[in-house]
Amino acid sequence: MNEKEFIDWLDRENILNLAKKYSSHFEKILKQCLNVGKEKVLLVGDLGYPTRRVAPLLIGCYFLAAKKMNLNVDFVLQEPKRSMEKADPILVKKLFDLPMNSTVIVNVSGKIGLMSYVGKSFRKFCKVHKNKFVSTTSLSKMDTFMIKSIIDALSVNYDELQKQDRLLKTKIIGKKVMTIKTRAGTDLTMDIRRTDVRIADGNYTEFGTGGNLPAGEIYFAPINTNGKVVIDGSSRNEEDGILIQKPITLIIENNRVVAIKGDEEARLLDKSLTKAEARARYPERIREIAEIGIGTNVKAKIIGSTIIDEKAYGTAHIAIGSNYWFGGKNRTIIHYDQVFKNPRIRVDGQPLRF
């Protein structure tokens, strides 16, 4: 699909005017979050599904913004890919042919897809090739009209967000114990000694760096976690994120989920973990606690899309599965975030306020 064909397709899908309307927000991202200059910019996306065209709409917004800024921009679109499906050869070739010090922007309904030659890890590929990147994934369950929720979350004041997140990190790093409680019943205790506390604040201006957008998250791989967490926001499973109607309770012992209680949402999560165990080389790694995260984006709201939900201010999340790429030791085939509301967090006995 060339430029004209893409614009015509957006028009036929009745989303070209939306792309034009929101493209100015993406000029801000290209400038402030990525500091794009003369380097090559590659937009990676897919065509989405009828009534669920968020991924290609985002690509359209970025493309129009890049054109207005006279950037060296190219794009590649494929059919949506689910976990373990292969990416289209044209996408793999465009990534592989990118010069060093390029910028890659990914907006996909599910996954990018498995990519031979590029390697198993897109993040590692970008780091090795010194590419800046941002990604917004797992958008397949979002109706097209929900694009406004993403635009709102992307429109956060990045200067304030980055200042707040850096300050919050200093309040956690070097401490020993974190506890999280909620009125819904969460009661967690975590050993956070020697944890690598990281921030996702939208600052990806250096080549070789990257992360998710929307931004707004403090996260780390806990050394050990015990207690229970009541998931009352949203839950990621093998299919996608879902809004919680009836809460899920996770019982955690020595950093491992030992029981999942609840209704249909709980059964779906348990089934997803069981299926992952069946195809994993090391099934014992699947139910490990991978991450504790704190949402810091005041413009993000819980809508049932994990990549937005986990950033919402007034939430925290716990992830099950892999964490090796952000300082943890567990390498496995899943990473399922579970978002819960209104956490009361203490670090070494002191309230964590921000």
RAFENZI-V299679 format. One record per helix or strand of 3 or more residues. SS is the DSSP state (h for helix, s for strand). FROM is the first residue (numbers start at 0). LEN is the number of residues. Records with the same first field share a line. If there is no record, write none. Layout:
# RAFENZI-V299679
SS = FROM-LEN ; FROM-LEN
This chain:
# RAFENZI-V299679
h = 2-10 ; 15-18 ; 53-15 ; 88-9 ; 121-7 ; 143-11 ; 157-15 ; 263-16 ; 282-3 ; 305-4 ; 323-3
s = 39-7 ; 71-7 ; 102-5 ; 131-5 ; 176-5 ; 186-5 ; 197-3 ; 209-3 ; 216-4 ; 223-8 ; 233-3 ; 240-3 ; 247-6 ; 255-6 ; 287-8 ; 314-7 ; 334-7 ; 343-4
